[in-house]
Amino acid sequence: MTTMRAKFQVSKVERFASCENVHFVAVPKPTGYPADGSDEDNTYAKFSPSAKCEITIANPALFGKLNPGEKFYVDFTPAD
């Protein structure tokens, strides 16, 4: 079974009365890598330099839970 983990950052949230549109991008290259290269964002930005995702959330219990600048892991696993 092949899996992949990506790291996304919320770039924008559009809030409406009945839903929220949450925009994600792959984590950007950190400003200034540590000398030992240990910054985790460095790893994700290096191997996934570009990605976008947009999710419309219609569950009122989730409104306001995702905010610009926050980072999340997204795991891709087969759904068969």
C-alpha positions as CSV (number, residue, x, y, z in Angstrom):
1,M,0.0,0.0,0.0
2,T,1.5,3.3,-1.1
3,T,1.0,6.3,1.1
4,M,2.1,9.9,1.0
5,R,2.1,12.6,3.7
6,A,2.0,16.3,2.7
7,K,2.2,19.4,4.8
8,F,-0.2,22.2,3.9
9,Q,-0.7,25.7,5.3
10,V,-4.0,27.6,5.3
11,S,-3.5,30.5,2.9
12,K,-7.0,32.0,3.0
13,V,-10.4,31.4,4.6
14,E,-13.5,32.9,3.0
15,R,-16.3,32.9,5.6
16,F,-20.0,32.9,4.5
17,A,-23.2,32.4,6.4
18,S,-23.7,28.8,5.3
19,C,-20.1,27.6,4.6
20,E,-16.4,28.4,4.6
21,N,-14.0,28.0,1.7
22,V,-10.6,27.1,3.0
23,H,-7.6,27.4,0.7
24,F,-4.4,25.5,1.4
25,V,-1.0,25.6,-0.2
26,A,2.1,23.3,0.3
27,V,4.2,24.7,3.1
28,P,6.4,27.4,1.7
29,K,10.2,27.3,1.9
30,P,11.2,28.5,5.3
31,T,12.9,31.8,5.5
32,G,16.5,30.8,6.4
33,Y,17.2,27.1,6.9
34,P,18.9,26.0,10.1
35,A,22.6,25.2,9.5
36,D,21.9,21.5,10.1
37,G,18.9,21.5,7.7
38,S,16.6,20.2,10.5
39,D,13.6,22.5,9.8
40,E,10.7,20.1,9.0
41,D,9.2,22.6,6.6
42,N,12.4,22.4,4.6
43,T,11.8,18.7,3.9
44,Y,8.2,19.2,2.8
45,A,9.0,22.3,0.7
46,K,11.9,20.6,-1.0
47,F,9.9,17.5,-2.2
48,S,6.5,19.1,-2.7
49,P,7.4,22.6,-3.8
50,S,3.9,23.4,-5.2
51,A,0.4,22.2,-4.3
52,K,-3.0,23.7,-3.8
53,C,-6.2,22.5,-2.3
54,E,-9.6,24.1,-1.6
55,I,-12.2,22.7,0.7
56,T,-15.7,24.0,1.2
57,I,-16.9,23.3,4.8
58,A,-20.6,23.2,5.3
59,N,-20.6,21.8,8.9
60,P,-21.3,24.7,11.3
61,A,-19.5,22.8,14.1
62,L,-16.3,23.3,12.0
63,F,-16.7,27.0,11.2
64,G,-13.7,29.1,12.5
65,K,-11.6,26.0,13.3
66,L,-9.1,26.6,10.4
67,N,-7.3,29.9,10.2
68,P,-4.7,31.5,7.9
69,G,-1.1,30.5,8.7
70,E,-2.0,27.3,10.5
71,K,-0.2,24.1,9.2
72,F,-1.7,20.6,8.8
73,Y,-0.5,17.2,7.7
74,V,-2.6,15.6,5.0
75,D,-2.2,11.8,4.6
76,F,-3.0,10.2,1.2
77,T,-3.8,6.5,1.5
78,P,-5.6,4.3,-1.0
79,A,-9.4,4.1,-0.4
80,D,-10.0,0.8,-2.1
